């Protein structure tokens, strides 16, 4: 079998580079290489001696150590560096999902979280986001594998701390295997580093990255966290895929993780300013019905008035204003628009103004 067309990526490929204001992207607007090196406290001289051999298959010792430090009690041997979270998810699902495996996840969802399991013969159980952030909802869901995307894409919702603790307690008591996809952990509301559910000893595995949160998606660095045996199996599988991550990317990634406290607060403030600006005016956007500000990450979920095609709405908005958004149909849920809050503030505000003034979208 092969997976279906990746709806989100197809639209991103068509529009993201040409839009005046990119609200369709799920990451921070990109930094230049010069800016990235400055953030990582690196110079060209730091990179020029790097030998262009294959990096260690599991990832460099230093980078795995830096990633492990993001998770309480996790060792570097429980970290596999991957080419983005896409590869980490691909590896994890191939080891965890067999034909008829029941997989439960928050719905709507990023397509890779369910398309690959379906390709492998798994049975997907969608749990509506309207109920998914209450721990007792999951007590009624019988599955072999649970996927918790947190902060959630596309809604931006997160678990209140009390519900989060109850959720982990339930999964632990039932000895459930859980995969926590925590790509937006670096952007919790209020700053700092967001909560994690990852604990390899409980079979609470994790995928993650900083590339969307730091504005460096082109770096293509992610990771998988699991117990040592699982990581060794995943590493062997990875030898058939990308084999290793570029050593230059690994060195820059290490610098960014090491220096994150010097630049991440400013990124968090920028994202929050865009969220606040959108929250203050969303009711003035044509044919909008409801919006709840995200409590983590940098995407949100705008509901349109009934009967409106989200794809038609997004297409006209782009053609008339240069503002690019993602239609809910790309998440297989009609009647919504996903908003990304990663654009530079001036561009974001101008995009909002153009959107508000465009009254002939429907």
C-alpha positions as CSV (number, residue, x, y, z in Angstrom):
1,X,0.0,0.0,0.0
2,X,0.9,3.7,-0.3
3,X,-0.4,6.6,1.7
4,X,-2.9,9.0,0.1
5,X,-1.9,12.5,-1.1
6,X,-0.7,14.6,1.8
7,X,-3.4,17.3,1.6
8,X,-1.6,19.9,3.8
9,X,1.8,19.7,2.1
10,X,0.3,19.9,-1.4
11,X,-1.3,23.3,-0.6
12,X,1.7,24.5,1.3
13,X,4.0,23.7,-1.6
14,X,1.7,25.7,-4.0
15,X,1.3,28.9,-1.9
16,X,3.6,29.3,1.1
17,X,6.6,30.9,-0.8
18,X,4.5,33.3,-2.8
19,X,2.0,34.6,-0.2
20,X,2.3,38.1,1.0
21,X,1.2,37.0,4.5
22,X,1.7,33.3,5.3
23,X,-0.8,32.3,7.9
24,X,-1.0,28.8,6.5
25,X,2.4,27.7,7.8
26,X,2.6,25.8,11.1
27,X,6.1,27.1,11.9
28,X,7.7,30.4,12.7
29,X,8.7,32.4,9.7
30,X,12.2,31.3,8.7
31,X,15.5,32.9,9.8
32,X,18.4,33.3,7.3
33,X,21.4,31.1,7.8
34,X,23.4,34.1,9.0
35,X,20.7,34.8,11.6
36,X,20.6,31.1,12.7
37,X,24.3,31.0,13.2
38,X,24.1,34.1,15.3
39,X,21.3,32.6,17.4
40,X,23.4,29.4,17.9
41,X,26.5,31.5,18.7
42,X,28.4,29.9,15.8
43,X,30.5,31.3,13.0
44,X,31.6,30.0,9.6
45,X,34.9,29.1,11.2
46,X,33.1,26.8,13.6
47,X,31.5,24.9,10.7
48,X,34.3,24.8,8.2
49,X,36.4,22.1,10.0
50,X,33.4,19.7,10.2
51,X,34.3,16.6,8.2
52,X,31.6,15.7,5.6
53,X,31.3,12.1,6.6
54,X,28.2,10.2,7.8
55,X,27.3,11.4,11.3
56,X,26.7,8.6,13.9
57,X,23.5,6.8,12.9
58,X,21.8,7.4,16.2
59,X,23.0,11.0,16.3
60,X,26.0,12.7,17.8
61,X,26.8,12.1,21.4
62,X,26.5,15.8,22.2
63,X,23.2,16.4,20.4
64,X,21.6,13.3,21.9
65,X,22.7,14.5,25.3
66,X,21.2,18.0,24.7
67,X,17.9,16.4,23.6
68,X,17.8,14.0,26.6
69,X,18.2,17.0,28.9
70,X,14.8,18.2,27.7
71,X,13.1,15.2,29.3
72,X,13.3,14.3,33.0
73,X,15.1,11.0,33.6
74,X,15.8,10.3,29.9
75,X,19.3,9.2,28.9
76,X,21.1,9.9,25.6
77,X,20.8,6.1,24.8
78,X,17.1,6.6,24.7
79,X,17.3,9.3,21.9
80,X,17.4,8.7,18.2
81,X,18.1,11.8,16.0
82,X,16.0,11.8,12.9
83,X,15.4,13.8,9.7
84,X,12.6,15.8,11.2
85,X,9.6,14.4,13.1
86,X,8.3,12.9,9.9
87,X,10.9,10.2,10.0
88,X,10.6,9.7,13.7
89,X,6.8,9.1,13.3
90,X,7.4,6.8,10.3
91,X,9.8,4.7,12.3
92,X,7.7,4.6,15.5
93,X,4.5,3.6,13.6
94,X,6.3,0.9,11.6
95,X,7.4,-0.7,14.9
96,X,4.2,-0.1,16.9
97,X,1.4,-0.7,14.3
98,X,0.4,-4.0,12.8
99,X,-2.7,-5.0,10.9
100,X,-5.8,-4.5,13.1
101,X,-3.8,-2.4,15.7
102,X,-6.3,0.0,17.2
103,X,-4.8,3.6,17.4
104,X,-6.7,6.4,19.1
105,X,-5.8,10.1,18.6
106,X,-7.2,13.6,18.9
107,X,-9.3,14.6,15.9
108,X,-8.7,16.5,13.7
109,X,-5.1,15.6,13.3
110,X,-1.9,16.2,11.4
111,X,-2.3,13.7,8.5
112,X,1.0,11.8,9.2
113,X,-0.4,10.8,12.6
114,X,-3.1,8.6,11.1
115,X,-2.3,8.1,7.4
116,X,0.8,6.0,8.1
117,X,-0.9,3.8,10.6
118,X,-3.8,3.3,8.2
119,X,-1.3,2.3,5.5
120,X,0.1,-0.3,7.8
121,X,-3.4,-1.8,8.4
122,X,-4.1,-0.1,11.7
123,X,-7.7,0.9,12.7
124,X,-7.9,4.6,13.6
125,X,-10.2,5.8,16.4
126,X,-10.7,9.6,16.3
127,X,-11.4,11.3,19.6
128,X,-13.0,14.7,19.0
129,X,-10.9,17.7,20.3
130,X,-14.1,19.0,22.0
131,X,-13.8,16.1,24.4
132,X,-10.2,15.0,24.1
133,X,-8.8,17.4,26.7
134,X,-10.7,15.8,29.6
135,X,-8.9,12.8,31.0
136,X,-12.0,10.7,31.6
137,X,-12.8,10.8,27.9
138,X,-9.9,8.4,27.3
139,X,-11.2,5.9,29.9
140,X,-13.9,5.1,27.4
141,X,-11.6,4.6,24.5
142,X,-10.3,1.0,24.0
143,X,-7.1,1.0,21.9
144,X,-3.7,-0.7,21.6
145,X,-1.8,2.6,21.0
146,X,-2.7,6.2,22.0
147,X,-1.3,9.2,20.2
148,X,-1.4,12.5,22.1
149,X,-0.4,15.5,20.0
150,X,0.3,18.2,22.5
151,X,0.0,21.2,22.1
152,X,-2.5,20.2,19.5
153,X,-2.3,20.9,15.8
154,X,-4.6,22.3,14.4
155,X,-6.6,23.7,17.4
156,X,-3.8,24.9,19.7
157,X,-5.5,23.4,22.7
158,X,-3.6,21.9,25.6
159,X,-4.5,19.9,28.7
160,X,-5.0,21.8,32.0
161,X,-2.4,20.6,34.4
162,X,-4.9,18.7,36.6
163,X,-6.3,16.9,33.5
164,X,-2.8,16.1,32.3
165,X,-1.8,14.4,35.5
166,X,-5.0,12.4,35.5
167,X,-4.4,11.3,31.9
168,X,-0.9,10.1,32.6
169,X,-2.1,8.3,35.7
170,X,-4.8,6.5,33.7
171,X,-2.5,5.4,30.9
172,X,0.1,4.3,33.5
173,X,-2.4,2.3,35.5
174,X,-3.7,0.5,32.4
175,X,-0.2,-0.1,31.1
176,X,-1.0,1.6,27.8
177,X,1.5,2.3,25.1
178,X,1.4,6.1,24.3
179,X,3.2,8.1,21.7
180,X,3.4,11.8,22.6
181,X,3.9,14.1,19.6
182,X,5.3,17.2,21.2
183,X,6.5,19.3,18.4
184,X,5.2,22.6,19.9
185,X,6.5,22.0,23.4
186,X,8.9,25.0,23.1
187,X,5.9,27.4,22.8
188,X,3.7,27.0,25.8
189,X,1.5,29.9,26.8
190,X,3.3,31.9,29.4
191,X,6.9,31.0,28.3
192,X,9.4,28.4,29.5
193,X,9.3,24.8,28.3
194,X,6.0,23.0,28.1
195,X,5.0,19.8,30.0
196,X,5.9,16.4,28.6
197,X,4.3,13.0,28.9
198,X,7.4,11.1,27.7
199,X,8.7,8.4,30.0
200,X,10.3,5.4,28.2
201,X,10.0,3.2,31.3
202,X,6.2,3.4,31.1
203,X,6.2,2.9,27.3
204,X,5.4,6.6,27.0
205,X,7.3,7.3,23.8
206,X,7.8,10.7,22.2
207,X,8.6,12.5,19.0
208,X,9.8,16.1,18.9
209,X,11.7,18.9,17.3
210,X,12.4,22.6,17.7
211,X,12.5,23.5,14.0
212,X,9.0,24.9,13.7
213,X,9.3,26.8,17.0
214,X,12.7,28.2,16.2
215,X,12.1,29.2,12.6
216,X,14.5,26.7,11.1
217,X,12.3,24.0,9.4
218,X,14.9,23.7,6.7
219,X,17.4,22.2,9.2
220,X,15.3,19.0,9.2
221,X,16.3,17.7,12.6
222,X,13.9,15.8,14.9
223,X,14.0,13.0,17.4
224,X,12.4,9.9,18.8
225,X,12.5,9.1,22.5
226,X,11.9,5.5,23.7
227,X,13.5,2.7,25.7
228,X,17.0,1.5,24.6
229,X,15.7,-1.7,22.9
230,X,13.1,0.2,20.9
231,X,15.6,2.9,19.9
232,X,18.0,0.2,18.6
233,X,15.3,-1.3,16.5
234,X,14.3,2.1,15.2
235,X,18.0,2.9,14.5
236,X,18.4,-0.2,12.4
237,X,15.2,0.6,10.5
238,X,16.5,4.1,9.9
239,X,19.5,2.6,8.1
240,X,17.1,1.8,5.3
241,X,15.8,5.4,5.2
242,X,18.0,8.5,5.7
243,X,20.7,6.5,7.6
244,X,22.2,9.7,9.2
245,X,21.5,13.4,9.6
246,X,23.8,15.9,8.0
247,X,26.7,16.7,10.4
248,X,26.4,20.4,9.7
249,X,22.7,20.3,10.6
250,X,23.5,18.4,13.8
251,X,26.1,21.0,14.9
252,X,23.7,23.9,14.3
253,X,21.0,22.0,16.1
254,X,23.3,21.5,19.1
255,X,24.1,25.3,19.1
256,X,20.4,26.3,19.0
257,X,19.5,23.9,21.8
258,X,22.4,25.1,23.9
259,X,21.6,28.8,23.4
260,X,17.8,28.6,23.4
261,X,17.3,30.6,26.6
262,X,18.9,33.6,24.9
263,X,16.4,33.9,22.0
264,X,13.4,31.7,22.7
265,X,11.6,34.2,25.0
266,X,11.6,36.8,22.2
267,X,10.1,34.2,19.8
268,X,7.5,33.3,22.4
269,X,6.6,37.0,22.8
270,X,6.3,37.5,19.1
271,X,4.0,34.6,18.6
272,X,1.8,35.7,21.6
273,X,1.5,39.2,20.1
274,X,0.2,37.7,16.9
275,X,-2.3,35.5,18.8
276,X,-3.5,38.5,20.8
277,X,-3.9,40.7,17.7
278,X,-5.9,38.0,15.9
279,X,-8.0,37.3,19.0
280,X,-8.9,41.0,19.2
281,X,-10.3,41.2,15.7
282,X,-11.4,37.8,14.5
283,X,-15.1,38.7,14.8
284,X,-14.5,41.3,12.1
285,X,-13.2,38.7,9.6
286,X,-15.8,37.9,6.9
287,X,-18.1,35.0,7.7
288,X,-16.2,33.9,10.9
289,X,-18.2,32.3,13.6
290,X,-16.0,31.3,16.6
291,X,-12.4,31.2,17.7
292,X,-10.7,30.0,20.9
293,X,-7.1,31.4,21.3
294,X,-4.5,28.6,21.4
295,X,-3.1,27.8,24.8
296,X,0.1,26.4,23.3
297,X,2.0,26.2,20.0
298,X,1.5,28.6,17.1
299,X,-1.6,27.4,15.3
300,X,-5.3,28.0,15.9
301,X,-8.7,26.9,14.6
302,X,-11.2,29.5,13.2
303,X,-14.8,28.3,12.6
304,X,-16.6,29.7,9.6
305,X,-20.3,30.3,9.3
306,X,-22.3,27.1,8.3
307,X,-22.3,26.1,4.7
308,X,-19.1,27.8,3.6
309,X,-16.5,25.8,1.7
310,X,-13.2,26.2,3.6
311,X,-11.2,25.6,0.4
312,X,-13.2,28.1,-1.6
313,X,-12.8,30.6,1.2
314,X,-9.0,30.1,1.4
315,X,-8.6,30.2,-2.3
316,X,-10.4,33.5,-2.7
317,X,-8.7,35.0,0.3
318,X,-5.3,34.3,-1.3
319,X,-6.3,35.6,-4.7
320,X,-7.8,38.8,-3.4
321,X,-5.4,39.7,-0.6
322,X,-2.2,37.6,-0.8
323,X,-3.1,36.1,2.7
324,X,-2.6,32.3,2.8
325,X,-4.5,30.1,5.3
326,X,-5.1,26.4,5.4
327,X,-8.7,25.2,4.9
328,X,-10.2,22.7,7.4
329,X,-10.9,20.3,4.5
330,X,-7.1,19.7,4.4
331,X,-7.6,18.2,7.9
332,X,-10.7,16.3,6.6
333,X,-13.0,18.6,8.7
334,X,-15.0,21.1,6.8
335,X,-16.1,24.5,8.0
336,X,-12.8,25.7,9.6
337,X,-9.6,27.5,8.8
338,X,-6.3,26.8,10.4
339,X,-4.4,30.0,11.3
340,X,-0.6,30.0,11.8
341,X,0.8,32.8,14.1
342,X,4.5,32.6,13.1
343,X,4.7,35.5,10.6
344,X,6.7,38.6,11.4
345,X,4.5,41.0,13.3
346,X,4.3,43.8,10.7
347,X,3.4,41.4,8.0
348,X,0.9,39.6,10.2
349,X,-0.9,42.8,11.1
350,X,-1.1,44.0,7.5
351,X,-2.4,40.6,6.5
352,X,-5.2,40.9,9.1
353,X,-6.1,44.3,7.9
354,X,-6.4,43.1,4.3
355,X,-8.5,40.1,5.4
356,X,-10.9,42.3,7.4
357,X,-11.4,44.7,4.5
358,X,-12.0,41.9,2.0
359,X,-15.8,41.6,2.2
360,X,-16.5,39.8,-1.1
361,X,-15.0,36.4,-0.2
362,X,-18.3,34.5,-0.5
